[in-house]
Amino acid sequence: MENKEYYEDKIRAVDAKVEAIKISFAPVTFQAVRALIELGLLQKISDAGDEGITIKELSAASGISEYGVGVLAEMALGMGVIKINPQSEPESKSGLGKLVLGKTGWFLLEDDLTKVNFNFTNDICYKGAFNLIDSVKNGKPEGLKVFGDRWTTVYEALSTLPEREKKSWFDFDHFYSDVAFPEALPIVYKNKPKNLFDIGGNTAKWAIASCKYDPDVHVTIVDLPGQTAVAEKNVRDAGFEGRVSFVSGNVLDVETKLPAGADAVWMSQFLDCFSLHQITKILTKIYNSVDENCDIYVMEPLWDMQKFPGESYALQATSLYFTCIANGNSKMYRYGELVEAIEKAGFKLVTAHHNLGSNCYSILNFRKK
């Protein structure tokens, strides 16, 4: 683990106190930013450019009271989301001057990674996070009940989520994997596999990308029934229904059998949905269905292999989603612990490719020992 901040505590006490205060108000300040975004106030500040815009002008343009605009703007100033144009004159003796967008505000408005994380946190995690303590104590996703009491994992509930929540979930899931596909495809198809099993194939994005990349490959998607139904439609719409097959079922269930004949097995952002014990169990099932020439490819964002601390932080935070919403027992893994769990099933690591895509994915290639 290269980040020295995990080993050294060199922050000044006064700065540490500021960080502690930020944490203590984090749920409220998050909602303040959400209000600024959804009410269009942050965009209006951005549109005002370097000159800026006053609270009175923001109020008139948005229909929000000066009081409402004011409390949100003052919090945004404290967070560094917006700044005051030092060249502007206050509207009155008690005024603030003209507001301009800060660098942090720019990322909140324009950075795709930040926007995907923000919407996912608000629409999927925020309400359920209140149950994190119970989730940790009970080993169950106790926060999932905000979406209903019929589900034991979020994956069973995906097809029934409200449209906004469903969009935020899939935007998050796809953003963190799709960006690495252009670099992943040449790695996976270097050995020209004819039959590839995509376990946890989700909406068939990888399967469709594979069919476009290699005209000779046949893909078999293995996933839950609700997901394979969606994947099957997407495959038909893409015109590849003759080149993609489907196996519906829970890969952990004894009844779910993996067919033989795979030249390669692909799992993209799939194993982080399971505990280390379950990962070994899944890989054991795969081990029993493949031969020694089959390549196993695992693509995951490993939090200790990221280039920047912000990306590691986002992955560490995503682990809490798994704890209180998704399943109660998985997380975003470190490189060493994931490799160890897979090798316990009888595989050996052949190659490891890191820093793929803007989100620094890793592709781990295993074969039977």
Secondary structure as UniProt FT lines:
FT   HELIX           4..6
FT   HELIX           13..24
FT   HELIX           26..38
FT   TURN            39..40
FT   HELIX           41..47
FT   TURN            48..51
FT   HELIX           55..62
FT   HELIX           66..79
FT   STRAND          82..84
FT   TURN            86..87
FT   TURN            93..94
FT   STRAND          99..101
FT   HELIX           103..110
FT   HELIX           112..120
FT   HELIX           121..125
FT   TURN            126..127
FT   HELIX           128..131
FT   HELIX           132..138
FT   HELIX           142..147
FT   HELIX           154..157
FT   HELIX           158..160
FT   HELIX           163..178
FT   TURN            179..180
FT   HELIX           181..188
FT   TURN            189..191
FT   STRAND          195..199
FT   TURN            202..203
FT   HELIX           205..213
FT   TURN            215..216
FT   STRAND          218..223
FT   HELIX           225..238
FT   HELIX           241..243
FT   STRAND          244..248
FT   TURN            251..252
FT   TURN            254..255
FT   STRAND          264..268
FT   HELIX           271..273
FT   HELIX           276..287
FT   TURN            288..289
FT   TURN            292..293
FT   STRAND          295..300
FT   HELIX           303..305
FT   HELIX           309..321
FT   HELIX           322..326
FT   HELIX           335..343
FT   TURN            344..346
FT   STRAND          347..356
FT   TURN            357..360
FT   STRAND          361..368
//
